[in-house]
Amino acid sequence: MHAYFRAPRDNPPSGAADRPEPIALAHRGFSPDGYENTLAAFRAAADLGISYLETDVRTSRDGVLMAFHDETVDRISGGVAGKISQLTSRELNEVLVAGSERIPTFEELLTEWPDMRLNVDVKDAPGAKLLAALIEKHSAQDRVLVASFSDRRRLRTLKHLGRPAASSAGTALTVLLRLLAPLGAAGLVSRLGRFQCIQVPVAFGPVRVVTSSFLSRCHRAGLQVHVWTVNDEETMNRLLDLGVDGIVSDRSDLLVKVLKDRGQWR
């Protein structure tokens, strides 16, 4: 298992499988008040004991990688408009999320908590090479998981790394894995696609993705399965009962509570 993923329990209870504890991923940090992808939101998640943060990266006009989800700042800025790609990092530094918190650079997030593990969704083509450069600069291969809905962007990031980082499949390879896993080809798809993890919703429309059989096939191939974005205790418990390896949530407080109640938190 890649070093990004949590090590097995030090002293598992009698009869427990020697599997890593489930991973709790704070989706854009933790901020019920809407300060998503800000240092305040990431700090709030860290204060809960979360050691895995999910974030997104986009590239400013002057080539700085920003921790930000949307293509534009319109939704979160309270009046300021414009695309991330058309604004400089200095201009973006003046944009306040929910009127209070500025947009951090990815390098700020990477260096703020040196032991924190980061699940990074690459949102634009220039960000692929920039992300790889920052991972290399800070020797962060063991604490960054490279993700993207675009397998091309994800693989481009991996190509520019001197040594491997963990990665999760993009949309095309996720669909391919879902189709071929029943044929026993999950391991082959993951090796060719260079990913160790698959991150999926509970369902795509009417098609249920996270089933016990799908989990078993992924686990036999050595793949972790993380599910997004789950914000209620009932679904969290159901997924953990099935054996998922990680849950991405906006409600880190609830997820921590559920894992503690189940004895699956450390």
Secondary structure, DSSP 4 states (H G I P E B T S, - for coil): --TTSPPBPSSPPTT--S-BPPEEEEETS--TTS-TTSHHHHHHHHHTT--EEEEEEEE-TTS-EEE--SSBSTTTTTS---BGGGS-HHHHHT-EETTTEEPPBHHHHHHHSTT-EEEEEE-SHHHHHHHHHHHHHTT-TTTEEEE-S-HHHHHHHHHT-SS--EEB--HHHHHHHHHHGGGT-HHHHHHHHT-SEEEEESEETTEE---HHHHHHHHHTT-EEEEE---SHHHHHHHHHHT-SEEEES-HHHHHHHHHHTT---
